[in-house]
Structure formats: structure tokens, C-alpha cells
Amino acid sequence: MSQPVSRRLDDSSAASLTSSSHHLPLYLGRAAAPTSVAAITPGDRFPRTPKCARCRNHGVVSALKGHKRYCRWRDCACAKCTLIAERQRVMAAQVRPQFRQVAAVLTATGLLPPTE
């Protein structure tokens, strides 16, 4: 069995490998410095491309846009798809009151015409 080789850097070589201002190795650069979440603006994020959950359950990756009518598993009743359908109903029930509240506020302020 061979012994593991360990090397020790002297102070001069360690100083050349690290940045004095951020204490990061120079080969990582300053771009690797952690940024706060508040510093990231919505324009800096990657655009979302939602995928169909039912297709994902069956091993297919499909973009959601324009897919609803053509989904192969739209009427699937397997356990996973049933769970997805239930989750969609719960989310819709949670969003509905929020949408109504926003619409009421906009109607009260005159930014949205009243519904009849």
C-alpha cells in the first residue's frame, strides 16, 4: 500500500493562488464571489419554460405552451396523473380568491371597469 502524498504550500505560493480582496483562488475569479439574492433583478434570471407534469410522469418532456389540447395523457387516470390533477385543483382554488381580491381593489380605484 502506498501512502497518500500531501504537499504543503509555502507562504509565497499560497499568496499567488489567492486573491487578497475576496480570499478566493484566482483561478475562480471574482465572478465566483457569492451574490445576495437582493442583488439579482428579475431581468438577470433565466426565463422559465414550464413543462407538462402529466407528460413528465410518463417519461416525456413537453413544453406546456400550446400543449393542453394535444397532451397524450390529458385523460390519464393513473395514480400520478390523478395526484397532479388534484394538485392543479387545489392551486386553482387558492389563486381564485386572490384574483377576485385584486379585481375588487382595481374596480374600487377605478382602474378596472365594474363587471355586471
Sequence and secondary structure as in RCSB ss.txt:
>XXXX:A:sequence
MSQPVSRRLDDSSAASLTSSSHHLPLYLGRAAAPTSVAAITPGDRFPRTPKCARCRNHGVVSALKGHKRYCRWRD
CACAKCTLIAERQRVMAAQVRPQFRQVAAVLTATGLLPPTE
>XXXX:A:secstr
          HHHHHHHB TTT  BTTT GGGS   GGG  GGGS     B HHHHHTT   BSTTTGGG TTTT
  SHHHHHHHHHHHHHHHHHHHHHHHHHHHHHHHTSS    
